[in-house]
């Protein structure tokens, strides 16, 4: 079976073609080309054409195409979504503006908050009211609905979010508004909070629904255009889109709920890292994905990535609590503005790096495509870590002199530093930024880095991984085969997945079983409507979670619920599950307190038989070698030193390399620090034993 996966990043678009019938368990072909932000599909089609030609296959030979994209993310970050309106309950027009009381910087009087996706002038109220149980307090006034629709149409709105107070408990008013919109203004796209995020907390629910509406026409046009282009080239089989939760969905679901795919690429990377860790026998791994625009850090314990019920986008300088809350499940990770294209500058007499990026266009100075500001990639080139003639397998020649001139102009001369020191300063500041993020993911979450291995991937991840791991005491770095296209490989390891959830507040006691069964009967019916879109012979695998707390508390803990039929002593078993989860998180239990269950989730995973395979390739010493040495900067060795250059494709299994060394792959470059030892293990993964800080 031939499958193709591609991941559109901010700087590069990565492709993997995998034939499971090839020799040795499967043949694979990788490709990395610059993204085309003005038209993401252009890079996709060009890459697929090159990939099919290199692999000697036709589009009609491909059984499925798997896709992760930044189209939804970029629409939010760049505020290039569709003109959006919001219909809400009378008296709640300002919910997006007020947000939450909590401040991400307690003592800064001038903190900036991200602008709401819907301007206040396009938020309209309708007369209606439900209580928190869903009972009607004020009937829906259809005259106010008509005025709201007419006003939004007159204002040129293309898409509308509908988020009424307590609609999660009773969707009838929202559904009536949708029916009226379809009758009165059929050209408007509509998103209901009771469909998109049927959970309580009106700010998060309203923001999530507004974001879904904001990007819905953009994602619809993109997916439909991509499907049309693929059909014109002879591809007529399944297209799947990656979700933020680490599962695949059909194009129809992605078009209806584009908010679910907003972190699709990073989620695929964490999934790949977890599978590589499990294959290598590592129970606990930190995933480190550094591309051209951002760096993403995640943690996987027990082989399964943690899933968050909500996450943030459009952070203010990537500070937690500063972004727009998105109330859909997502793989737990932390993303910061530290990629190869992150721009360096002098601020208050010190080097600062990111979060702004040169991206794919114009790119770093060394690309020679109009970029004029120094970036991390420029610094790594000057430091000797990158080969100017072999970047991306020789597809792009880099201009070292231009990079050096830019670094000296903007960093070296203002700070009175020599070229090497200025470039090293950029590299070091970027590493320190990532170290701070790594400590948030590990130490601040109770994870001891010394018990973890790091899985490093992305075009720039293996270059920075060893120093980052050394800074926090991680003893081992694994650079997987195909690290430069790691997120695309992660797509091939994913399975279709449907997540549904609801809010149903109840007291959790030994008699709660029937009420819980009623909730999950409703959730299963909703999930099966989406499952019907997949052509899958295997039955779904179900998993349940509840979000629970002690009565009077403001937030909940995630509780895995028992499998099997909900009957008999299920309430008692749910209480036991809550106690275990609460004790693990807070190290405390209150046996006298009442337990309150708030949210309920159901996940259906559809096994395809293809997910979970780790792509590998046999290595041979007969492979043509790129070898030799060049000067590279290692402060442990006093600056620039002659450093061995090794072609990763020429390494035999079991080969060992003692640092300092630079190991080059067409899609990524791995730096081995002085004192570290790298070896090639199976199946083709590079494993680096990290020396302790100061040991080299």
BELDA-V942169 format. One record per backbone hydrogen bond with DSSP energy under -1.0 kcal/mol. CO is the residue of the C=O (numbers start at 0). NH is the residue of the N-H. If there is no record, write none. Layout:
co = [CO:CO]
nh = [NH:NH]
This chain:
co = [0:1:2:3:4:5:6:10:11:12:13:14:15:16:17:18:18:22:26:28:30:32:35:38:39:40:41:42:43:44:45:46:47:48:49:50:51:51:57:58:63:64:65:66:67:69:70:71:72:73:74:82:82:84:85:86:87:88:91:93:94:118:119:121:123:125:126:128:128:130:134:137:140:141:142:143:144:145:146:147:148:149:150:151:152:157:158:159:160:161:163:165:170:171:172:173:174:175:176:177:178:179:180:184:188:190:191:191:192:196:197:200:201:202:203:204:205:206:207:208:209:210:211:213:214:215:216:217:218:219:220:221:222:223:224:225:226:227:229:230:237:239:240:242:243:246:247:248:249:250:251:252:256:257:259:260:262:263:264:265:266:267:268:269:270:271:272:273:274:275:276:277:282:283:284:285:286:287:288:289:289:290:291:293:294:295:296:297:299:300:305:307:310:312:315:318:323:325:325:329:333:335:335:338:339:340:341:342:344:346:349:351:355:357:363:364:365:373:374:375:376:377:378:379:379:380:382:386:387:389:390:391:398:399:400:401:402:403:404:405:406:406:407:410:411:417:418:419:420:421:422:423:424:425:426:427:428:429:430:431:432:433:434:435:436:437:438:441:441:442:447:448:452:453:454:456:459:460:461:463:464:465:466:468:474:475:476:477:478:479:481:482:482:484:485:486:487:490:494:495:497:499:501:505:508:511:512:513:514:515:516:517:518:519:520:521:522:523:524:526:527:529:530:533:540:542:543:544:545:546:546:547:548:549:556:558:564:568:569:570:571:572:573:574:575:576:577:578:579:580:581:582:589:593:594:595:596:597:598:599:600:601:602:603:604:609:619:627:629:631:633:633:634:638:640:642:643:645:646:647:651:654:656:660:661:662:663:667:669:671:672:675:676:677:678:679:680:684:685:686:687:688:691]
nh = [19:62:17:65:15:67:13:34:8:32:6:30:4:28:2:21:26:25:18:16:14:12:38:41:43:44:45:46:47:48:49:50:51:52:53:54:55:56:60:61:3:239:5:241:7:73:74:75:76:77:79:157:158:160:123:162:125:91:94:97:98:121:122:85:87:89:140:136:137:133:130:128:144:145:146:147:148:149:150:151:152:153:154:156:155:188:84:190:86:192:166:168:174:175:176:177:178:179:180:181:182:183:184:187:159:161:194:195:196:198:502:204:205:206:207:208:209:210:211:212:213:214:215:81:218:219:220:221:222:223:224:225:226:227:228:229:230:231:234:233:64:66:248:245:330:242:496:240:253:254:255:256:259:260:243:263:266:267:268:269:270:271:272:273:274:275:276:277:278:279:281:280:301:452:299:454:297:456:295:459:460:339:340:290:335:288:333:286:284:303:331:329:325:323:318:321:312:310:327:307:296:294:337:341:376:357:375:353:351:349:346:344:342:362:366:367:398:343:378:379:380:381:382:384:385:383:632:389:397:392:395:394:402:403:404:405:406:407:408:409:410:411:412:414:416:421:422:423:424:425:426:427:428:429:430:431:432:433:434:435:436:437:438:439:440:441:443:444:446:445:450:451:285:477:287:289:463:464:670:467:468:469:470:473:689:453:687:455:685:482:484:457:485:488:489:490:491:493:247:605:603:601:599:596:511:515:516:517:518:519:520:521:522:523:524:525:526:527:528:530:531:532:533:535:604:602:560:600:558:597:598:556:595:552:547:545:566:572:573:574:575:576:577:578:579:580:581:582:583:584:585:586:592:550:507:548:505:503:546:501:544:499:542:497:540:612:622:644:642:640:636:638:637:633:631:629:661:663:649:650:654:679:677:671:645:669:647:664:662:660:675:658:688:656:686:653:683:680:478:678:476:676:694]
